[in-house]
Amino acid sequence: MRVGVVGLGLLGGSVARRLAVRHDVVGYDADEQTRRAAAAAGLTLVGSVEEAGVGADVAIVATPLAAVATVLPVLSTSDCRVVTDVVSVKRPVLAAALAAGLAGRYIGGHPMAGTEHSGFAASDPALLDGAAWVLCLEHDTPIESWLAVAELLTSAGSPVVPCSAAAHDDAQARVSGLPHVLAEALVTVGGGGGPLAAVLAAGSFRDGTRVAGTRPELVAALCDGNPEALADVLDEALAALGEARTALAEGRSVLPLVTAGHAAHREFTRPLASVAERLDAAASTIRADLLALGAAGGVVDGVDGTVMHCRRPVTGRLVSPQPRTGKSPP
């Protein structure tokens, strides 16, 4: 396929370098220094967003969320077949894509990979090794367009998780947004302990605060772009912390919280057996079948024409919550 990648930072650079092994990839970044570094690494560069979209089977937007609303209208005027992205929240990008006139050509995406580092210098094709790649499927998404992006991603070794933008953002708030917020709070409180706390800080503190090393504007965009879902899960976390605080103040133990957390961790991380199955894009129920596969923790591993080779867990892992129809009560 011909692929245009707009934005060559950590994720965009990693995606472009990985796909370039098997596909005709061109890239563009607004930063001149980034363009020079990408060219030195062997990537083919073009001079504008427009050029990145020309003749592309798939155009991948890998810019910060704030730049998406500027990039998408430009790509909408190109002849690229499908536009996708790697932004960590999906509802705002979907809305921007529809506003840009990309209905039927936009497929929301999010590779579940990254580090606390940023920029092309931090990019690495191996970053995507085995990383699940969310590929959004809405009620009006053309299956043939979704299938084209799924074929591209699975050909690069990324298992595809089908779900809606709303379901993605609700789950993302729990496993990405919340950890970022908690890491910032942890390191802020830990830093208040001064040099003694710093010298005592070991593995548990390091592991819990690693993502606090991410550029602040990137973390803020991840959280601010998903406000309602993140506020809801913060309420859940604060309620659990509040119960622990009350227990300590009343001379009781935090063992109930620790026990529940230990059990949840064991369940969340335990290896699950899976069964292979095939889904046919020509089936009348394919949209519901794909969404059910993703909700069960299953993935699409490969695409062969209209046939998708899938894996489904024998027993379900924790399932993403259903999208809300309105703001949860306080």
C-alpha positions as CSV (number, residue, x, y, z in Angstrom):
1,M,0.0,0.0,0.0
2,R,1.0,3.7,-0.3
3,V,0.9,5.2,3.2
4,G,1.2,8.9,4.1
5,V,2.1,9.6,7.8
6,V,1.6,13.2,9.0
7,G,3.5,13.8,12.2
8,L,6.8,12.0,12.9
9,G,7.2,12.1,16.7
10,L,7.4,9.1,18.9
11,L,4.4,7.3,17.6
12,G,4.3,8.7,14.1
13,G,8.0,8.0,13.6
14,S,7.7,4.5,14.9
15,V,4.7,3.7,12.7
16,A,6.3,5.2,9.6
17,R,9.5,3.2,10.2
18,R,7.7,0.0,10.8
19,L,5.4,0.2,7.8
20,A,8.2,1.3,5.5
21,V,9.6,-2.2,5.7
22,R,6.7,-3.6,3.6
23,H,4.9,-0.6,2.2
24,D,5.5,2.6,0.2
25,V,5.6,5.2,3.0
26,V,6.0,8.9,2.8
27,G,6.1,11.2,5.8
28,Y,5.7,14.9,6.7
29,D,6.3,16.8,9.9
30,A,5.9,20.6,10.5
31,D,9.2,20.7,12.3
32,E,12.3,21.1,10.1
33,Q,14.6,19.4,12.5
34,T,12.3,16.4,12.7
35,R,12.1,16.1,8.9
36,R,15.9,16.1,8.7
37,A,16.2,13.4,11.4
38,A,13.5,11.3,9.6
39,A,15.2,11.6,6.3
40,A,18.6,10.7,7.8
41,A,16.9,7.5,9.2
42,G,15.9,6.6,5.6
43,L,12.3,7.7,5.5
44,T,10.9,9.4,2.3
45,L,9.8,12.9,3.1
46,V,7.3,15.1,1.4
47,G,6.9,18.9,1.8
48,S,3.3,19.3,3.1
49,V,0.3,17.6,4.5
50,E,-1.3,17.7,1.1
51,E,1.5,15.8,-0.5
52,A,1.3,13.1,2.3
53,G,-2.3,12.4,1.2
54,V,-1.8,12.4,-2.5
55,G,-2.4,8.9,-3.9
56,A,-2.3,7.3,-0.4
57,D,-4.3,4.2,0.3
58,V,-4.1,5.1,3.9
59,A,-3.2,8.5,5.5
60,I,-2.2,8.3,9.1
61,V,-2.5,11.4,11.3
62,A,0.1,11.2,14.1
63,T,0.0,14.8,15.3
64,P,-1.0,16.1,18.8
65,L,-4.7,16.4,19.3
66,A,-4.6,20.2,19.1
67,A,-3.3,19.9,15.5
68,V,-5.9,17.4,14.3
69,A,-8.6,19.9,13.4
70,T,-6.0,21.7,11.1
71,V,-4.7,18.6,9.4
72,L,-8.0,16.7,8.7
73,P,-9.6,19.4,6.5
74,V,-6.4,19.4,4.3
75,L,-6.5,15.6,3.9
76,S,-10.2,15.7,3.1
77,T,-9.4,17.5,-0.1
78,S,-6.8,14.9,-1.1
79,D,-7.5,11.7,-3.1
80,C,-6.4,9.4,-0.2
81,R,-8.7,6.5,0.2
82,V,-8.9,6.3,4.0
83,V,-7.7,8.5,6.8
84,T,-6.9,7.1,10.2
85,D,-4.9,8.4,13.3
86,V,-3.0,7.4,16.4
87,V,-4.4,9.9,18.8
88,S,-5.1,8.6,22.3
89,V,-8.7,9.8,22.5
90,K,-11.2,9.0,19.8
91,R,-14.5,10.9,20.2
92,P,-12.9,14.4,19.7
93,V,-11.1,13.2,16.6
94,L,-14.2,11.5,15.2
95,A,-16.1,14.8,15.6
96,A,-13.3,16.7,13.9
97,A,-13.2,14.2,11.0
98,L,-16.9,14.5,10.4
99,A,-16.7,18.3,10.6
100,A,-13.9,18.1,8.0
101,G,-16.1,16.2,5.6
102,L,-14.4,12.8,6.0
103,A,-17.5,10.8,6.8
104,G,-17.0,7.4,5.2
105,R,-13.2,7.9,4.9
106,Y,-12.1,8.2,8.5
107,I,-11.4,5.2,10.7
108,G,-10.3,6.1,14.3
109,G,-7.2,4.3,15.5
110,H,-5.0,4.1,18.6
111,P,-1.9,1.8,18.9
112,M,-1.6,0.8,22.6
113,A,2.1,1.5,22.8
114,G,4.4,4.4,23.9
115,T,6.9,5.6,26.4
116,E,7.4,8.6,28.5
117,H,9.8,10.0,25.8
118,S,8.8,12.0,22.8
119,G,10.1,13.1,19.4
120,F,11.5,11.3,16.4
121,A,14.7,10.5,18.2
122,A,12.6,8.3,20.6
123,S,10.8,6.5,17.8
124,D,11.5,2.8,17.3
125,P,9.7,0.3,15.0
126,A,10.0,-2.3,17.8
127,L,7.8,-0.1,20.0
128,L,4.8,-1.6,18.2
129,D,5.9,-5.3,18.7
130,G,2.7,-7.2,19.7
131,A,0.9,-3.9,20.6
132,A,-2.9,-4.1,20.2
133,W,-4.1,-1.4,17.8
134,V,-7.7,-0.1,18.4
135,L,-9.5,0.4,15.1
136,C,-12.9,2.1,15.6
137,L,-16.1,0.9,14.0
138,E,-19.1,3.2,14.1
139,H,-22.6,2.5,12.9
140,D,-21.9,4.1,9.5
141,T,-18.3,3.0,9.0
142,P,-17.8,1.4,5.5
143,I,-16.6,-2.1,6.2
144,E,-14.4,-2.1,3.1
145,S,-12.5,1.0,4.5
146,W,-12.2,-0.5,7.9
147,L,-10.9,-3.7,6.4
148,A,-8.3,-1.8,4.3
149,V,-6.8,-0.3,7.5
150,A,-7.0,-3.6,9.4
151,E,-5.1,-5.3,6.6
152,L,-2.3,-2.7,6.7
153,L,-1.9,-2.9,10.5
154,T,-2.1,-6.7,10.8
155,S,0.5,-7.0,7.9
156,A,2.8,-5.1,10.2
157,G,2.2,-7.5,13.1
158,S,-0.3,-5.4,15.1
159,P,-3.4,-7.3,16.3
160,V,-6.5,-5.1,15.7
161,V,-9.1,-4.5,18.4
162,P,-12.4,-3.4,16.9
163,C,-14.6,-1.1,19.1
164,S,-16.5,2.2,18.9
165,A,-14.9,5.5,19.6
166,A,-17.1,5.9,22.7
167,A,-16.2,2.4,24.1
168,H,-12.5,3.1,23.5
169,D,-12.6,6.4,25.4
170,D,-14.4,4.9,28.3
171,A,-11.8,2.2,28.6
172,Q,-8.9,4.5,27.9
173,A,-10.0,6.7,30.9
174,R,-9.5,3.7,33.2
175,V,-6.2,2.2,31.9
176,S,-4.4,5.3,30.5
177,G,-6.0,8.6,31.7
178,L,-6.3,7.6,35.3
179,P,-2.8,6.2,35.6
180,H,-1.4,9.4,34.2
181,V,-3.3,11.5,36.7
182,L,-2.4,9.3,39.6
183,A,1.3,9.3,38.6
184,E,1.4,13.1,38.6
185,A,-0.2,13.1,42.0
186,L,2.1,10.4,43.3
187,V,5.3,12.1,42.2
188,T,4.1,15.5,43.5
189,V,3.3,14.1,46.9
190,G,6.5,12.1,46.9
191,G,8.6,15.1,46.0
192,G,7.2,16.8,49.0
193,G,9.3,14.5,51.1
194,G,12.5,16.2,50.0
195,P,15.9,14.5,49.7
196,L,15.2,11.7,52.2
197,A,12.1,10.6,50.2
198,A,14.1,10.8,47.0
199,V,16.9,8.5,48.3
200,L,14.4,6.0,49.7
201,A,12.3,5.9,46.5
202,A,12.7,2.4,44.9
203,G,10.9,0.2,42.5
204,S,7.3,0.7,43.6
205,F,7.7,4.5,43.4
206,R,9.5,4.3,40.1
207,D,7.0,2.0,38.5
208,G,4.0,4.0,39.7
209,T,5.4,7.4,38.5
210,R,7.2,6.5,35.2
211,V,4.6,8.2,32.9
212,A,5.0,11.4,34.9
213,G,8.1,11.9,32.8
214,T,5.9,12.5,29.7
215,R,5.7,16.0,28.3
216,P,3.0,17.8,30.3
217,E,1.1,19.2,27.2
218,L,0.8,15.6,25.9
219,V,-0.7,14.3,29.2
220,A,-3.0,17.3,29.4
221,A,-4.3,16.7,25.9
222,L,-4.9,13.0,26.7
223,C,-6.9,13.9,29.8
224,D,-8.6,17.1,28.6
225,G,-9.8,15.3,25.5
226,N,-11.7,12.8,27.5
227,P,-13.2,14.8,30.3
228,E,-16.4,13.1,31.2
229,A,-15.1,9.5,31.2
230,L,-12.0,10.5,33.1
231,A,-14.0,12.5,35.7
232,D,-16.2,9.4,36.3
233,V,-13.3,7.0,36.9
234,L,-11.5,9.6,39.0
235,D,-14.7,9.6,41.2
236,E,-14.3,5.8,41.5
237,A,-10.6,6.1,42.4
238,L,-11.3,8.9,44.9
239,A,-14.0,6.9,46.6
240,A,-11.6,4.0,47.0
241,L,-8.9,6.3,48.4
242,G,-11.4,8.0,50.6
243,E,-12.4,4.7,52.2
244,A,-8.8,3.9,52.8
245,R,-8.3,7.4,54.4
246,T,-11.3,6.9,56.7
247,A,-10.1,3.4,57.7
248,L,-6.7,4.8,58.7
249,A,-8.2,7.7,60.6
250,E,-10.5,5.4,62.5
251,G,-7.7,2.9,63.4
252,R,-8.9,0.2,60.9
253,S,-6.9,-1.6,58.3
254,V,-6.6,-0.8,54.5
255,L,-6.6,-4.6,54.0
256,P,-10.0,-4.6,52.2
257,L,-8.8,-2.3,49.5
258,V,-5.5,-4.1,49.2
259,T,-7.2,-7.5,49.0
260,A,-9.6,-6.2,46.3
261,G,-6.8,-4.7,44.4
262,H,-4.7,-7.8,44.6
263,A,-7.6,-9.9,43.3
264,A,-8.3,-7.5,40.5
265,H,-4.7,-7.4,39.4
266,R,-4.5,-11.2,39.3
267,E,-7.7,-11.3,37.2
268,F,-6.7,-8.5,34.9
269,T,-3.2,-9.9,34.1
270,R,-3.8,-13.6,34.1
271,P,-3.0,-15.3,30.8
272,L,-6.1,-16.5,29.0
273,A,-6.4,-19.3,26.5
274,S,-7.9,-18.2,23.2
275,V,-9.7,-19.9,20.3
276,A,-9.1,-19.1,16.6
277,E,-12.1,-18.1,14.5
278,R,-12.8,-16.5,11.2
279,L,-15.1,-13.6,10.4
280,D,-16.3,-12.8,6.9
281,A,-16.7,-9.1,6.0
282,A,-19.4,-10.1,3.6
283,A,-21.7,-11.4,6.5
284,S,-24.7,-9.3,7.2
285,T,-23.9,-9.3,10.9
286,I,-20.2,-8.4,10.5
287,R,-20.4,-5.0,12.3
288,A,-22.0,-6.6,15.4
289,D,-19.7,-9.6,15.2
290,L,-16.5,-7.3,15.2
291,L,-17.8,-5.2,18.1
292,A,-18.6,-8.3,20.1
293,L,-15.1,-9.7,19.4
294,G,-13.5,-6.5,20.7
295,A,-15.7,-6.2,23.7
296,A,-14.7,-9.8,24.6
297,G,-11.0,-8.9,24.5
298,G,-10.5,-10.5,21.1
299,V,-8.4,-9.3,18.2
300,V,-8.1,-9.6,14.4
301,D,-4.7,-11.0,13.6
302,G,-4.8,-11.1,9.8
303,V,-6.9,-10.2,6.8
304,D,-7.2,-12.4,3.7
305,G,-9.5,-10.8,1.2
306,T,-12.8,-10.5,3.0
307,V,-11.8,-13.1,5.7
308,M,-10.5,-12.0,9.0
309,H,-8.4,-14.4,11.1
310,C,-9.3,-13.7,14.8
311,R,-8.5,-14.8,18.3
312,R,-11.2,-14.8,21.0
313,P,-10.5,-15.4,24.7
314,V,-12.1,-18.6,26.0
315,T,-13.3,-16.7,29.1
316,G,-13.6,-12.9,29.1
317,R,-11.2,-10.6,30.7
318,L,-12.5,-7.4,32.2
319,V,-14.8,-6.0,29.6
320,S,-14.8,-2.3,28.7
321,P,-17.8,-0.5,30.2
322,Q,-20.7,0.4,27.9
323,P,-20.6,4.0,26.5
324,R,-22.7,6.3,28.7
325,T,-25.8,8.0,27.4
326,G,-25.3,11.0,29.6
327,K,-23.2,12.3,32.5
328,S,-23.2,10.0,35.5
329,P,-24.8,11.5,38.6
330,P,-22.3,12.8,41.2
